[in-house]
Amino acid sequence: MRCSFPNQEQILHLLKGLNDQISPKFERCTGISESRYKLLYQLYNTDEINQSALQKAVNIDGAAVTRHLKQLETNGMVTRRRNPTDNRAVFVRLTQEGRKQIIGYKKEKTGFVNRMLHDFTSEELESLSDMLSRMKDNIGEY
């Protein structure tokens, strides 16, 4: 038997369910977690960045960023170095291997998104994007 929700609650329920499905399927498809993808993508778009600025840019907990970066460094995808004038600050950059990997991940992400939205018309995609943006803005007002 199906649960009956008012429209607004059903939308929230569907969005939550979609979010719960996207993360693990994204990781299986691309081979990397969404958090690590965000970090690598941000690094792909910059030459070198302060770790705390990176953390703010991707909006991921600082301790999680440190854990991810340590693992990515171990895998040869990023390098980290201390600021010679301020030993507390750490600079991060992609290695050539990291750059190569993120290019592959970007292709996998594109395929994942295309499969997820495969039967949507251009008008539907534009409308969906507009509605989700408005929802994000509304939530930001809290």
C-alpha positions in Angstrom: 0.0 0.0 0.0 1.3 3.4 -0.9 1.7 6.1 1.6 -0.3 9.3 1.0 1.5 12.6 1.4 0.3 16.1 0.6 2.0 17.3 -2.6 4.6 19.4 -0.7 5.6 16.5 1.6 5.7 14.1 -1.3 8.1 16.4 -3.2 10.4 16.6 -0.2 10.2 12.8 0.2 11.0 12.3 -3.5 13.9 14.7 -3.4 15.3 13.0 -0.3 14.9 9.5 -1.9 16.6 10.8 -5.1 19.5 12.2 -3.2 19.9 8.9 -1.3 20.0 7.0 -4.6 22.3 9.4 -6.5 25.3 9.3 -4.2 26.0 5.5 -4.2 25.1 5.2 -7.9 27.4 8.1 -8.8 30.2 6.5 -6.9 29.7 3.1 -8.5 29.5 4.6 -12.0 32.5 7.0 -11.7 34.6 5.0 -9.2 34.9 8.0 -6.9 32.8 9.6 -4.1 31.0 12.8 -4.8 33.1 14.6 -2.2 36.4 13.6 -3.7 35.1 14.5 -7.1 34.3 18.0 -5.9 37.8 18.4 -4.4 39.5 17.1 -7.6 37.2 19.2 -9.8 38.0 22.4 -7.8 41.7 21.6 -8.0 41.4 21.0 -11.7 40.1 24.5 -12.1 42.9 26.1 -10.1 46.7 25.9 -10.2 47.2 25.8 -6.5 44.9 26.6 -3.6 45.2 27.0 0.2 43.6 24.0 1.8 41.2 26.1 3.9 40.1 28.0 0.8 39.5 24.7 -0.9 37.4 23.5 2.0 35.2 26.6 1.8 34.9 26.3 -2.0 33.6 22.8 -1.9 31.6 23.2 1.4 32.9 20.0 2.9 33.9 19.6 6.6 37.6 20.5 7.2 38.5 17.2 8.8 36.9 15.3 5.9 38.8 17.4 3.4 42.1 16.6 5.2 41.2 12.8 5.2 40.4 13.0 1.4 43.5 14.9 0.6 45.7 12.5 2.5 44.3 9.6 0.6 44.5 11.4 -2.7 48.1 12.3 -1.9 48.9 8.7 -1.1 47.4 7.7 -4.5 49.6 10.3 -6.3 46.7 12.5 -7.3 47.5 15.6 -5.3 50.5 17.2 -3.7 50.5 19.3 -0.5 53.1 21.7 0.8 53.3 24.0 3.8 53.5 27.7 3.2 57.1 28.7 4.0 56.0 31.9 5.6 53.1 30.4 7.6 53.6 26.8 8.5 50.0 26.5 9.5 48.8 27.0 5.9 48.9 24.1 3.4 48.8 24.5 -0.4 47.3 21.8 -2.6 47.6 21.1 -6.3 46.7 18.3 -8.7 49.5 16.1 -10.0 49.6 15.1 -13.7 48.1 11.8 -12.6 45.3 13.6 -10.8 44.6 15.8 -13.8 44.4 12.7 -16.0 42.1 11.0 -13.5 39.7 13.9 -13.1 39.3 14.1 -16.9 38.2 10.5 -16.9 35.9 11.1 -13.9 34.3 14.1 -15.7 33.5 11.8 -18.7 32.0 9.2 -16.4 29.9 11.9 -14.6 28.6 13.2 -17.9 27.5 9.7 -18.9 25.9 9.2 -15.5 23.9 12.5 -15.7 22.9 11.8 -19.3 21.6 8.4 -18.3 19.7 9.9 -15.4 18.1 12.5 -17.6 17.9 10.5 -20.9 14.1 11.0 -21.6 13.7 14.6 -20.6 13.0 17.2 -23.2 15.0 20.4 -23.4 12.0 22.3 -22.1 11.6 19.9 -19.1 15.3 20.2 -18.3 15.0 24.0 -18.3 11.9 23.9 -16.2 13.4 21.4 -13.7 16.6 23.5 -13.4 14.6 26.6 -12.8 12.4 25.0 -10.1 15.4 23.4 -8.3 17.3 26.7 -8.4 14.3 28.5 -6.9 14.0 25.8 -4.2 17.7 26.2 -3.4 17.2 30.0 -3.1 14.2 29.5 -0.9 16.1 27.2 1.5 19.0 29.7 1.5 16.7 32.3 3.0 16.3 30.3 6.2 
